[in-house]
Amino acid sequence: MILAQFNTIFDNFNVNAIIDCVFILIVLVLLNVGINYFIKRKAVTISLLGSSLVYLLSHIFLLSGLEVLSLLAILIFSIIALFVNLAELRRYFANTAESKKNDKIAQKKKNEVDRIFNHKELYKTINETVLYLSKHKIGAIITFERKDKLSDIIKNGTLLNCPVTFELLITIFYPGTRLHDGAVVIKGDEIIAASVYYTPTTKPLVGKYGSRHRAAIGISDICDAVTVVVSEETGRISIAYNGELQSYSSDSFLTALENIMSLTGEGQ
């Protein structure tokens, strides 16, 4: 009986049928290669080739008049193609989602590196400015806003919202300019205000302290801001934080500023 079926197949076959089958196979292979190229840019998988061959076999059965076997082959082909392609597509979209997640993580890390780099550049600029002011005995008070907002306090000053540069800070604090009295307030990498006045501390202090130092201690008593003070009389450099005032040499100031700013996170 099986031999008779094969004889039926060969009896009904002709050259055109063979050409049709080969053409269908080529189209299916190209289609599957295209799908795989879109999904993962690799060579066609064995499973997809297998589904193509099953479809080709169904076409052979159909040309041979074996409709039942043809339908069975088509059913098998459809199931294989469905599951294989769904699996490939799920894998593709899962990889795409994972890739996007990794990109976001990489971008976050890059932003973190840039943020740290920008603050290091900021501290270098502050260090250069403070050493210049100290050398020339130009009084100054520079406050770094952190988690506690200074929005209400800076209302009594002049809003600027400009980049922090050595030239601008020297100009602001130069004696005789309109903004040289009061404090400069820095948020992030920007000078948000100048000529800002703080309520000086009233607690007793050991030693002689001017109005700038008392103002710096006063603002550090009510918030987590860090304030750098340069004495107009002596050029002494100090940092006020958490209600305390500490003096530093020109060699140790930059390291001290970086350490203090890192206690609860660099400039917020």
N, C-alpha and C positions, 0 to 999 in steps of 0.2 A: 504493500500500500504506500509506504514511504517512497519507494522507488517510482511508483506511478505518479506521485505528486511532483517529484523532481523532473520526471519526463514532461509533465504538464507545464512546469515552469520553463523548461528549455524550448518546448514546442512553441510557446507563446512569445518567446523573446525574439527580438530583432535588433538591428543596429541602432535604430532610433531610440528604442527603449534603453539600451545601454548608454547612449549619449545623454538621455534625460537623467538617468540615475547618476552618472558622473557629474553632470551639471549641478544637480541638486546637492550632491556631496560637497562639491567645491563651494557652493553658496553657503551651506551650513557651516563648513569649516571657517570660511571667511567671517561669517556672522559671529561665530563663537570666539574667534581670534579678536574681533573688534570688541566684543563684550569684555573679554579678559584684559585687553589693552586699556579699556576705560576703567575697569575695576582695580587692577593691580599692575598693569603694564608688564605682564609676563607671558610666556608662551601658552598656547591653548592647553587646558588641563585634560587629563585622560578621561575624566568623567564626562566632560562636554563632548569630546570626540566620540565617546561611546554612545551618547545620546544621538549624535548625528548619524552614526552607523546604524543604530536601531531604526531611525526614521528612513534611512536608505533601504533597509531591509523591508520595511512596511511597503515602500513604493514598489519594490520587486514583487512582493506578494500581490499587490494590487494589479500590476501589469500581467501577472500570471493567473488572474482570476480567483485568487484565494483571499476573498474579502474579509473573512473572519480573522485569519492570521494577520492581515493588513491592519485591521482595526485594533487587534491586540497589541501589535507592534507600536501603533500610534499612541495607544494608551500608556504603554510602558515608556515610550519616548517622552510623552507629556509629563508624566510623573517625575521622571529623572530630570528633565529640563527644569521643571518647576522647583524641585528641591535643591538642585545644584545651583541654579541661578539665584534663588532666594538666599541660600547660604553664602554665596559669593557676595551678593549685595549687602547682606547683613555685616559680613566681614569688612567690606569696603567702607560702609558708613560708620562702623565701630572704629576702624582705623582713622577715619577722617575726624571723628569726635575726639579720639585720643590725641591726634595730631594737634587739633585746635587747643586742647587742654594743655598740652606740652608747650605750645606757642605762648599761651597766656602765662604759664609759669616762667618761661624764659624771659618774657617781656617784663614780668614783675621783678625778676631778679635783676634785669638790666636797669629798670627804673630805680631799684634799691641801690645799685652800684653808682648810678648817676647822681642819686640824692646824696650819698655819702661823699662822692667826689666834689659835688657843688658846695657842700658844707666845709670841706677841707679848704677849698679855694676861698670861701667866705672867711674862714678863720685866718688864713694867710693875709687876706686884705686887711682884716681888723688888726692883726699883729703889726703889719707894716704901718698902719695908721697910728696905732697907739704908741709905738716906739718913736715915731716922728713927733707926735704931740708931746711925749714925755721929754724927748731931747730938747725941744724948743720951749718947754714949760707952757704949753697951751692947754688950758683947762677943758675938760670934756667929760661927758657922761653918755654912755651908750648902753641901751637896754635891749635885751633879746626876749621877745615874747615867746612863751612856750605854751603849755596847755591852758593856763589861765589867760583869758582874753583881756586886752587892755583898751578895748573900744571906748569905754566911758572915760578913761583917763586921758587918752590922746586927744579928746575933743578940745582941750584947752591949748593944744599946740597947732602946728601948721601941717596939714596933710600933704604928703609928697608922692608916695607910691612910685619910687624910682629905684633902679639897681644900686647895689652897694658898690661903690668904687672909692679908691684911695683919694682921688682928686676931689670928689664931691664931699667926702667927710672932712677933709682938710679945709675946704672952702666954708663949710657950715660952721666949723668951730673956730675959724680964724677971728681973732678979736676985731670987733667993729662991725661985723656982718649982722644982719637982722636976726639970724637964727642961732647965733653962737651961744646964747644963754639957754638953759634948759637942756633936756635930754633928746637924743636921737633914739627912736624906737625902730627896731628891726624885726620883721616877721619873715621867716623863711630866708629868702635871698633878696629881700627888698627893704628899703627904708620907707616905712609907712608914714612916719611923722617926724618932725623936728621941733625944737623949742617947746618941748613938753615939760610941764612942771609937776613935781611930786610933792606930796606933803612930807616934810622932813620928820625923821624919828624924834621922839621926845625922851627916849630912854637914855639914861646916863652912859656916857662912853669914856673909856680910859684913853687919855691922850687928846691931842688937839685935832679936831676934824672940822673942815669947812662945810659950807652949805651943800656942795655937791655930794660929799660923802654922806651927810645926814639924809639927803634926799634919796640916795641910792639904797641906804639901809631901810628907809621908810617904805620904798616900793617893794623891797624884798620881804618886808614884814607881812604884807597883805596878799602876795601872790608868789608864784614860782618863777618869776622872771629872774634873769641873770643880768646884772648891771656892772659894766666896766667904768671905772672912774680914773681920770688922770688929774692929778693935782696941779693947779696953776702956779702955786708957790714953790713946790719942790720937784714937780715932775713925777712924783711917786705914782705907781700903777697899782690899783686895787680892784678887787672883784667882790661885789655884794651878792650874797645868795642865802636864802633861808634865814634872813635876819642877822647874818654875820658879815663882817667886812674883813677881807684878808689882803695884805699887800704882797706883791710879787716883783721879782727882779725882771729886767728886760729879757734875760735868758730863759726864765721859767714861765713867763706869762702865757705863751702860746699853749704849752702843754697843760697848764692849769686850766685855761679856758676850755680846751677840748675835753678834759676830764670832767669838769663841772657840767658842761652841756650834755655829756653823755649819761649823766646820772639817771635821768628820767626820759631819755630820748632826745636826740638832737633837735634843734629848733623846729617847733611844730608849725 
